[in-house]
Amino acid sequence: MGVLRIILTVVMCIVCLGLIVLVLLQPGKTAGLSGAITGGAETFFGKQKAKSMEGKLALYTKIGMVIFVVLAIILTIIANHI
């Protein structure tokens, strides 16, 4: 169990660093009201957001968060059994 715990802890650290990078790469959502007034929300790229780099970063962030939560639960279970 000790080796498994060390391996999962290292994987958890790598996932955490990856999530930090993914979150920092995402653009801010500062368009707000000014973007709606000027018509910025109705652009071609706004409709194709899922296929853009922003959409991919959001998807990777969601996947990373699921992996993070699963690893946290597994590590907690392992820590309580030792």
C-alpha positions in Angstrom: 0.0 0.0 0.0 2.9 2.4 0.6 4.1 2.3 -3.0 0.6 2.8 -4.3 0.1 5.8 -2.0 3.4 7.3 -3.2 2.5 6.8 -6.9 -1.0 8.2 -6.5 0.4 11.2 -4.6 2.9 12.0 -7.4 0.1 11.6 -10.0 -2.1 14.0 -7.8 0.7 16.6 -7.8 1.0 16.4 -11.6 -2.7 16.7 -12.0 -2.7 19.7 -9.7 0.0 21.5 -11.7 -1.8 20.7 -14.9 -5.0 22.2 -13.6 -3.2 25.3 -12.5 -1.7 25.7 -16.0 -5.1 25.1 -17.7 -6.9 27.6 -15.5 -4.2 30.3 -16.1 -4.4 29.7 -19.9 -8.1 30.4 -20.0 -9.1 33.9 -21.0 -11.1 36.0 -18.6 -14.9 36.5 -19.0 -14.7 40.3 -18.9 -16.9 41.0 -22.0 -20.0 41.2 -19.8 -22.5 44.0 -20.6 -20.2 45.9 -22.9 -19.9 42.9 -25.1 -23.6 42.5 -25.3 -24.2 46.1 -26.1 -21.7 46.2 -29.0 -22.8 42.8 -30.4 -19.7 40.9 -29.5 -21.7 38.0 -28.2 -23.2 37.2 -31.7 -19.9 36.6 -33.6 -19.1 33.5 -35.6 -16.6 32.4 -33.0 -19.1 32.7 -30.2 -21.3 30.1 -31.9 -18.4 27.8 -32.5 -17.0 28.1 -29.0 -16.9 24.3 -28.4 -14.5 23.8 -31.3 -12.3 26.7 -30.4 -9.2 26.7 -28.1 -11.4 28.1 -25.3 -13.8 25.2 -25.6 -11.0 22.7 -25.6 -9.3 24.3 -22.5 -12.7 24.2 -20.7 -13.2 20.6 -21.6 -9.6 19.6 -20.4 -10.2 21.6 -17.2 -13.4 19.6 -16.5 -11.7 16.3 -17.2 -8.8 17.3 -14.9 -11.2 18.3 -12.1 -12.9 14.9 -12.3 -9.5 13.1 -12.2 -8.5 15.4 -9.2 -11.7 14.5 -7.2 -11.4 10.8 -7.9 -7.7 10.8 -6.9 -8.5 12.7 -3.7 -11.2 10.2 -2.8 -8.9 7.2 -3.5 -6.1 8.8 -1.4 -8.4 9.5 1.5 -9.6 5.9 1.5 -6.0 4.6 1.4 -5.0 6.9 4.2 -7.8 5.8 6.4 -7.0 2.1 6.0 -3.4 2.4 7.0 
